[in-house]
Amino acid sequence: FYTIYPDPIKSIQVYPNPATEFVSVKFETPQSKKVKLSVHNLLGNSLDLETEIVDEYEIKIRVKDLSSGYYFVSVSDASINSKSTFKFLKR
């Protein structure tokens, strides 16, 4: 008998969407200190953006200076070998 725990990297909220100044990445469990975030444009180019750890459950990404369009935020946790990608629209 096994208990299957949900992957904490899959149960993430990325909001507001569409975004104008910031995108918040919200975790159900305290993950923000151990995950790695990266933001990419539609071509797959990695963007160097300012991030702020709000608390153990939330990270804010400053998107104010990005051009309008779609972007992807990837969240990875090497300790459990998990990665998820979320799409958001910058207005």
Secondary structure, DSSP 4 states (H G I P E B T S, - for coil): --PPPPPTTTSEEEESSSBSSEEEEEESSS-TTT-EEEEEETT--EE---EEEEETTEEEEE-TTSPSEEEEEEEEEGGGTEEEEEEEEE-
